[in-house]
Amino acid sequence: MKIPLSNTRVLFLGAALVLGLLSSSPVQAVPLLLNFQGRVTVDNAVFNGTGQFKFALVNADGTQSYWSNDGSSSAGAQPTDAVAITVANGNYSLHLGDSNLTNMNPLQASVFANDPIFLRIWFSDGTPNGFERLGTEDHRITSVAFALKAKEAETVTSLPDGLVTEAHLATALKDKLDALQAKITTLETAIALNTAKTGITIAQMDAIAVNAASIGTNATAISTETARAQAAEAVNAVAISDESSRAQAAETTNATAISAEAATARAAEAANTASIGTNATAISDESTRAQAAEGVNATAITAEVTTARAAEMANTSAINANTASVGTNATAISTESTRAQTAETANTSNISSNTANIGSGGSGGGSTAAGSVVTSASSSDSGLAGDGYVKFLSIAADSWSASPGTEILSGRVGHGSAWTGSTMSIWGGALGSGTYLSTGAIYDPATDTWASITPLDAPDARSDHSTVWSGTELIVWGGYGSSGPLGGGGRYQASIQSWLPLNSTGAPSERYNNAAVWTGSRMLVWGGRNNTGILNDGAVYDPGTDAWAPVDPSGGPAARYDAASVVAGDTVLVWGGQGATGALGDGASLALTSGVPSAWSAITTTGAPSARSGHAAAWTGSKLIVWGGIQGGTYLNDGGIYDPAVGQGGTWAAMSTTGAPAARENHAAVWTGSELVVIGGEGVSGSLADSHAYNPATDTWRSLSGSTGARSGSSSEWTGSQILVFGGESDGQVLGQPMEINPTPPVHLYRKQ
């Protein structure tokens, strides 16, 4: 048995931000978690079912273990106990360090004092072969270590002088420090001039600095060498062009990685500096966005960002802003340069107001310090506003855009599509009434290129057919063509660019609008309709033997077409659709054994959504989400979440309709790992162009920026980082332009006043 690792990677998305709860008490510590999503195939077929996984964080050559899921790994060896994870269509996700999972140890910030760190994974599908390494190389975890390490700034109270020396700094930084040192004399002169003009003495500035230090994490013992390093960082972040700034920011990151203590010291000092300078909000939006982007790159806001790290990022932006407003590149070069900047600020603002602001540090014992920064998914967070926070920065979400590759495939509707793990395969469909297609193409989003699927030996032209990806082949079956319902099909092998026919012996009767899924080893076909009526039978096709086997209808759902169907671990869930008497509101679960169907069982109707067809459905890894559709000519904009693991027949929970999209049917939908994204569809006013994302963890909706153009009947695929949409129709006109978006939500930063 070979278990190749396919498209597995650690994802750090803004959608996965974890925030501490804020009140009049100090910001609470946030658990250290790494959101991990991967894809696994077994013998070139995507795995479905419950897999056993083992994880370890190791050094570069894998000879030292820093952490493992059960704490038993030593010298990079395989841990003893495994974590059971549900895998659907080869996809799985979990939080490393989530102690709620059996055999999962929590992550400690001290783990990330080590650099570099690599993630090593072992997997078992339950066969006698046992556990095997996923992939031949471990996966490096880069900026995350420092994002998590910043948490220690909450507890560190002092650091010895001289911890960071010039010997630790990069040569380029030393050169810049030498150049900056020459400016100190000029800055000292400015101090004297500003003192004469404003009447503010050095002693008064010292008092302000002391007050600021009392708000933060007591980093007053940081050596002059550390202050000089911070000056270089500020220069890198502001005084250099964008391209040069990025390079120097990376250089600064290398400097900050000298030790965990140095990273902590800088985080604390950044917080203090941000508390002093609160008058930098006048920087233009574009400049602020640029600085925010630099802050994001330098401080590595990740999917599991802590409130402490978010504060560090925003404080870095504040340092940049103050540096820009002062007009000098010498932020925090030394105690003298800090005084000079304070004096400069006094010339443009009311320093007495700043002093009062710094001295108070919040209201009441244990209050959050002024200048503290948190993140929120809301652009108008009333809870934060009530606690004295003001939004100062928003990191915008991506918008829909046309895929840049040269399109070679004509527009169509009723086509089939499948994601292969790296490409989107599209085949068949219709141009309009009576005009069916037998052409297709493969789109590679990594290279923005298209490749035609050969028409030689291809199945007959058709639409509304079944399309699945087996791990090595695109399998097409059934559908509707110029002669009516079809029962044949074909297997396209992209590696050799050729079609193979499907054996017709034992195949189900011809049909279209049926349910079809890949079980992990077979294609399941069930239900649908043909010239004899609506169907409730089905069969499974094994491409390894080119053979069909019937599915036992005992206990199965009533006959229907346009039903939603998903693979849910070791079961197939079928729900809703159109029956002989109209839309249906029930369903059933079909158990699988190594991908082979065994027995049907009913899905509870208690609390289920109303009857419907034309709805969208997605499997989250643990639950089925159903939304939208139509019932008796009435479009719907509600839905439900089904949990098969709770109670007899599972349980349903209603989805919020607050902020939900307009009612619709025949819309596209994808599950991104954290949200259900609904795209287009048909509503009362015709084809729709909007798209929305639903987060089941918060039971909330948000709209996505931009538009795919009004369309219904399009296909959509999730690449692991983007949504791809192709085809469909708009008020009778077929569409061909592929569209794409990264659906990561926006992030909003708030500062305590």
N, C-alpha and C positions, 0 to 999 in steps of 0.2 A: 504493500500500500504506500503510495506517495501522497503527501499532503502539501502541495505547493502553496505558498502564501500569495494571495492575489489581491493587489490594491489595498493592502493593510497599511494604515498610517495613523499616527496620533493627530487628532484634529483639535485645534484650539480656536473655537468660533465665538464670536461675540454673543451668539444666542445662548451660550452655556455659562454666562457670567453668574457667579455666586456672590451674593451680597450679605453683609452682616446686618442684623436688625438694629435700627437706630432709635434711640429714645433719649431721655434726659441723662441716662447713664452712659458710661463709655461704650464705644463701638465694640460689639461682641466679636470674639475670635471666630473665624470661618474655618470649617474643616478643610484639610488639604486633600484635594481630589484631583485626579487626572482623568478627563473624559477621553475614552479610547473607543474608536470604532474600527472594525476591520472586516475583512471578507476572507473566507476560507473555502477551498475546494478540495475534494477528496477524489483521487483518481480522475482528475480533469472534470469532475462534476461538482456543482455547488452543493455544499452540505446543508441539510435540513434536519432539525431535531435539537436535542440537548447535547452540547459538546462539553468536554472536560478541558479546562484551560489552567495552565500554571504560568505565573509571571515572576520575573526577577529583574531588578535594576542592577546592572553590572558595570564594571569599568570597560575601557576601550578594547582590551584583548580578552574580556570575559573571564579573567582569572580571579576576580574579587566580586563578591556580592554585597551590595549596599542595602538592599531590601528585597523581600520576596513575599508572595501573597500569604504564605503561612509562617514566615519567619525562619524556615529551616534551611534555606539555600546557603551554601558555603562555597567559595571559590568558583562561583558561576554555575554550580551544579543544579540539577533539576529539583525543585521543591518536592516535599513528600505528598502534601495534600493538594487537591485541585479545586477550582471554582467551577460550578455548573452554570452554564450560560446557554440561553436559548438562541439558536441560529436559524434564521429564516432566509431562504434563497442565498445562502452563503454569508449573509450579513449578521453581524453581532455588535453589541455595544455594551459598555459597562463603565463604572467609575473605579479606577485603581485607587485603593485606599479606603473604599467604602466598607466600613466594618459591619454594616447591616447585611452584607453578603457572607454566606458561610465560607469559612477558610480564607477570608480576606482581612489581612492586617491593615491597620491605619498607616498612613504616610506621616512621617515626621519631617519638619523643616530641616533638621540636621542632615537628612539624607542628601540634600542638595548643596551641602558644603563641598561635595565632591564634584569634580568636573574634569573630563566629560562623563556623562552618564548615558548608558544604553539600555533599552528595554529588550529582554529576551523572553520568548513565548514558546510554550510546549502545548500540544493539542492531542486529544484522543477522541476518536469517534465511537469508542466503546467496543471496537473489534479486538481480537487477540493480539494485534500488532502493538497495542499499547500506545504510549506517548511518543510523539516525534516533535522535533524542533520545527517551528513554522519559519520557513525561509532559511537561507544560508548565512544571512547577516543580521546582526542585531540592529535595532532602530535607535538612532541617537535622539536624545531629548536635550534640546539646546536651551533656549531662553527661559523655559519653564522653571528651571532650577532656581534662577535668580528671582523670578516672580514669587515663588513659594518661600524662598529664603528671606524675602523682605518682611515676612510675618514676624521674624524675630525682633524687628524694631519695636514691637509692642512691649517687650520685656527688658531689652538691654538698656541699662541706665548709665553706663560709663564705659569708656574705652581708654586704654593707655596711650600716652603720646608716642608719636613715632611709629605707629603701627604700619602706615604706608609711607615708604621712602621713595626717593627719586630712582633708586635702583629697580623699583617695580614698574616704573612708567615706561611707555614706549618711547623710542627715540624722537618721533615726531612731536610727541607731547612735551618732551624736555626742551626741544628747540623753541616751541611756542612759549613755554614758561620763561625761557631766557629773554625772548622778545618782549613778553609782557612785563618782566621785571624792570625793563628800561622805562616803562610808563609809570612806575610807582612814584617817582619823584614828581611827575606832573600831577598825579592824583593827590599827593600830599599837599602840593600847592593849592589845588582845588579845595582841599579841606580848609586850609587857612582862609581862602577867599570866601567860601560859603559860611564859615564861622563868623567872619566879619560882617557879611551881609545879613545873615539871619539871626545872629546872636545866639546860635546854638553851639554849645561847647562840646569838646570831645568827651568830657565827663557825662554830659547829658546823653550823647549818643551811646556811650557805654551802658548807661542805665537802660536804654531802649533795647540794646542787644541782650542784656541780661534778662529783661522781661520776656523777650521772644524765646530765649532758650528755656525759660521755665515752662512755657506752653508745650514744647515738643517732648523729646525723649532724652533730655539732659545730655546732649552731645557736645557740651562746651569744652570737653577735654580733648576734642579732636585736634591733632597736631597741625602746625603750620603747613607741613607737607601735604596733609589731607586737604586743607583749604586750597592750597595751590592746585591740587588735582581737580578739585571742584571748579576752580576758575577755568581750567583748560576744558572741562566738560561744557561749561556755559558758553565759552568761545566757540566750541565745536557746534553747539546747538543753534547759535544765533548768527555769529559774525561771518560765516562762510556760506558760499552758494549752496543750493539744494544738493547738487550731486556731491560736492566736496563734503558738505555737512553729513550726508549719509555715511560716507566712508569714514569720517572722523568719529561719527557716533558709534560705528562698529568698533573703532579703535578704542574709544572710551569704554565701551562694554567690556573689551578685553582687560582694560585697566581695572574695572570694577570687579572683575572675576578673580582678582589676586587672592582674595580670601573672603570667606563668608562674613567675617567681622567688618571688613572694609565696606562690603555692600550694605551692611546694616548701618554703619556710620554714615554713609552717604544718604541713605534713606532718611535717617533722623535729621541730618543737617538740611536736606532739601525741605523737610517739613518745617523746620524753624525759619529758613529763609523765606518760604512761601507765606508764613505767618506775618513776617515783617512787611512784605510788599504786597498790598492788596489793591493797589491802584492801577493795575495793568490791564483793565478790562477794555480800554479804548483801542486796543490793537485791532486792525481790520479782520473781518471774517476769514479772508483768504490766508492772512498771516497766521491767525490762530489755528486754522486747519493745518497749515504746514507744520507749525510747532507741535500741534497735537499728534500729527503723524510721526514726527521725529520722536516725540515722547513715547508713542506706542512702540516704535521700533527699538528705542533704547531701553525701555523698562519692561517690554514683553508682557503687555496685558494679554492674558490667555483666557481659555475657556473656563478655568477655575480661578480667575483672578480674585484675590482677597481685597477687602476694603483697604487694608494697609498699603497694598501695592497700587491700587487705584489712586490713593492719596499721593503716593510717591510720583506717579505719572503726572498728575495734575500740578503738583508742586514744582516739578521740572518745567512744566509750561509756564508756571508763575515766575520761576527764576528767569526763564527766557524773556518773558514779557517785561520784567523789571529791568533786565539788562538792556533791552531795546529802548525802553523809555528813558533810561539814564543816558544812553548814547555812548556807552563804554563797553569794552570787551573784557573788563577785568573783574567780573563778579567774584567775590570771595577769594581773591588772590591771597589776601592776608587780612589780618585785623584792620590794618590801615585802609585797604581798599574797600572793605565793607563799610567803614565809617564814611569814606568818600561817597559811596553810593547812597548811604542814608542821607548825607547832606544834600546830594543832588535831588533826591526825592523830596526833601523838604522845600526845595525851590519851586516845585510844581504842585504841591498838595499841602494840606493842613497837617503838619507833623504832630500837632497836639492831639488831633483826632486819631492818628495812627497809634500814638503812645497809649491813649486810653483803650483803644481796641486791643492792643497787644497785652496791656496790663490786665484787662478783665479776663480774657481767655474763656469766655462763656459765663453763664449764670449758674450760681449754686455750686455746691461741692460735687466734684466728680463729673462736671459737665464737659461736653465735647469742645475741644479747643477751637478758637476761631482760626480759619484757614484750613480746617480739616476737609477732605474731599471724599465724596462717595459717588458711585455710579448708580444709574437707574435706567430701566427700560422705558420709563415714562418721560415724555417731554415736558409734562407739567405735573410733577409729583407733589400732590398737596400735602402728603405726610412729611416729606422733607421740608417743604416750604413752612409748614407749621413748626418745625424744629429749628428754623432760622437758616435754612440752606437756600442758596440762590444758584440757579443754573448758569454756568458760564461757558459751557462748550458742548457741542453735539457732534458726534461722529456719524455722518450720514450713511444710510444703507445704499446698497447697489440698486441699479435700475435696469429694467429690461432693455436688451439691445439685440440687434440682428447679429447672428453668428457670422463672423467675418469670412469664413471659407467660401470658395466659389461653388455655388449650388448647381448640381447636375441633375437633380430629381424634380420632376414636374409636380405642381400642386395636386393634392388629392384628399379624399375623405374616405373613411371606412377602411383605411389601411391598417396593417399590423406593424408593431415596432417592439424591439427588445433591446435591453442593455446587456452587452457582452462582458462587462467588466472594464472595458476601455473604449468601446465604440457603441454607437447606436445604429442598429440595423433596421431598415424600413423596407417593406415589400407589399405590393398589391394595392388595393383600393379602387376608387372610382373617380372619374372626372365629372360625372353627372349621371342623370338617369339613363341607364342602358349602356354606358361606356365604362368598361371595367379594364383594369390594368394588371399586367404580369411583369412589371418592372420593379426594380428596387435599387437601393444604394446603402452604403455604409459610411457613416460620418464619424470622424475622429476629432473630438474637441481639443485634444492636446496639440494637434498640428493644424487644425482648421481645414482639413482636407476631406474630400468625398471620393469614394471608389464605387463604381457601378457593380451591381450584382448581375452576373451573366444571365441572359435570358435563355441560353441553351439548356434544353431539358427542364426548364422551369415549369411549375404547375400551371394549369389554366388560369387565365385572368379571373380575378374575383375580388370581392370586398366582404367586410364583416366576417372574416375568417379567424381561426385560432392561430396564434403566433406565440411560441415559447423559445427560450434559449436553453439548451441542454448543458452548456458548459463547453461544448465543441461545435455544435450545429444549431442553425436556425431551423426550427420545425414549423411547417405551415400545414394546416388541415382545414377542410370544410369551407364554409362561406357561401356566398351567393354570386353567381355568374350569369352570363347571357342566357344560359339554358335553365336557370333556376337554382335551387339549392344544390350544393356540391358535397361530395363525400371523399374525394381523393386529396392528395397533398404531396409534399416533398420535403427533403432535408437538404439545406444548403450548407456546404462545408467551405467556409471562407478560406481556410488554409490552402485548399487546392482549387478554389473557385469553381465548384461544380455542384450540380443538383443530383440527388438520388431519389427515386420514387419511394413512397410508403407502401408497404404491403397492404392490400385491401382485404385479405382474409381475416374474418373476425372483427373487422372495423364496424363501428356504429353506423347507423343509417345517415344519409346525407342530412346536413343541417347548417344553420347559421345563427348568429346571436346567442351562441351557447357559452357556457363557462368553460374556461381552459386554464390550467396551471401546470407548472413543472414541479413535480413532487420531490425532486432530488435525484430520481432515477428513471422517472417515466412522465409522459404527458398524460394528464387526466382531461378527458372531454366529458361534459355532462350537460343535459338539458338542451335548450335551444328550440328551434322550430323548423318545420319544413312544410311541404305541401299537404301532409296528412294532419298537421296540427301542432300543438305544443307538446314538448317531450319531457320525460322524467327518467330517461335511462342514460347510460354512458359507458365508457370503456377507458382503459389505460393502454398507451403505446410505449413499448420498450424499444428504443433505437438500437440497443445492444444486440437484440435478437430479431429486430424488425418484425415484432409480433404484437398483436392486440389481445387483451383479455377483458371480459365484461366486468362491470361494477355491479355488485349485488344491489338491487333497488330496495331491498327490505329496510324499512325504517327511514327511507330517504324522504326528501322534501317533495311537495307536489310539483307537477309539471310547470315549467316556467322558462322564460327567456329574458335576456338583459339582466340577469341576476349578478350581484357582486360576488366574487370568489377570491379568496386569498389563502396562501399556505401559512399556517400558524404553527410552526414547529413540527410536531408529528401528527398534525390534523389539517384538513382542508375545511374552511368555513364557507358556506354558501348562504346568502341572505338576500331577501327582497326579490324584485323582478316583476315581470308581467305574467299573470296566469290566465286561465280560461275565463275567469269572472272579473278580471281587472288586476290592479296592482296588489302585490302581496307584502305582508309585514312579518313574515316568519322565515325560518331557515333551519339549517341542520349542519352538524359537524361530522366529517368523514375521517375516521381514524386511519393512520398510515403506519405500516411496519416496514421500515427500510424503503419507504417510498411507495409501497404496495398498499392499496386501499383494503380495509377489512370490514368495518361496520359503521353504519350511520347512527347518530343520536341527535335528538332534537335540541335546538337552541331555545332557551326560554323566551317567551313573548312578554313576560312581566316587565314593564318599564321600557319596552322596546320602542323605537321610533314608529311613526305611522307607516302604513303600507306605501310602497313607492317603487318606481323603476327609473332608470336613467340617472341613478345616484352614483356617488363616488365612494370608494372604500379603500382603506389602507390598514396594514398590519404594522403596529409600532414595535413589535418584538415581544409584547405581552398582552396587547389589547387590539380589538378591531374598532376602527372609527368609521362610521357611516354618516354621510352628510348630503343634503340636497336631494334632487330628483323631482318626479312629477307624479301626481295621483289624480286620475280623472280629469285632466286638463288644468289642474291647479299646481303651479310651481311651488316648490318647498325650499325653505332656507333654515331648516333645523336638522338635528341629527342626534346620534347617540354613540356611546362608547361601551363596547361589550367586553367583559372580562370573563374568559372561559374557565379561569382557575378558581373562581369563587362560586360556591353553592352548586346545587344540582342543575345542570343546564346552563350555568353561568349567570351573570348579572349584567343589567344595563344601567347606565347613568346618562342623563340628558346633557347635551352640550349647551353652553351659553349661547343665546341669540343676540346678546348685547354686542354691537359692533360687527355682527355677522354680515356676510355679503348678501346682495339681493338674491331672491329665490331664483333657482335655475336647475336645468337638467343637462345631461350630455356634456358635462364639463370635464376637464382633465384634472388629475390630482396626483400628488406624489408625497411620500413621507421622507423627510430629510434627516431623520434621526432625533429630532426634537419638535418638529412642527408638521402639520398637514397643510400643504399648499394647494389651494383651489384656483384653477385658471380658466377663465372664459366660461363658455357654456351658452345655453339658450334660455332666455327669459321672456317675460311678457312683452318687452320692447324689441325682441329679436336677439341677434348674436351679441354677446357681451365681451368687453375688452379688459375688464379689471381682474385682479388676482389678489388673494388674501391668504394669510397664514393663521392657523389655529394651533395654540399651544395647550395641550391637554394638562400639563403640569400646573398651569395657572388658570385654565378654563377661560382664556382670552383670545380675541381676534385682533389682528392688525392688517392694514393694507400694504401691499408691495408697491414700490415706486415704478412709474412708467407703465407701459402697456404692451401686450403682445399683438395688439390689433384685435378687433372683434372677431371671435371665432368660436365654433363649437365642433365637437367631434375630432379634436386634435389629439395627437399622441404626446406623451410626456415621459421623460426618463430622468432619474437622479444619478448623477455621476459620482457622487461622494462630496462634491463641493459646488456643483452647479445644477440647475434645472434646465433641461433641453426640451423645447416644444417644437413640434413640426406638424404641418398640414392642418386639416380642418376646413370648415366652410364658413362663410359670412354672408348671410342672406342669399344663399344659393350659389355663391361664387367660391370655388375651391382655392385654397391657399397653399403656398409652398415655402415661403420664407421661414427658415428656422430661427428661433429666438432663444436667448439664454439669459440667466440671471444667477447671481450668488445671493441666496435669500437671507443671509445673515442680517439680523435686525439692527437698527441704529442703537447707539449708546449715548447716554446723556450724563454729563458730569456736573455735580453740584458742590459748591463750596460753602462752608459754615461762615456766616458773617459775624 
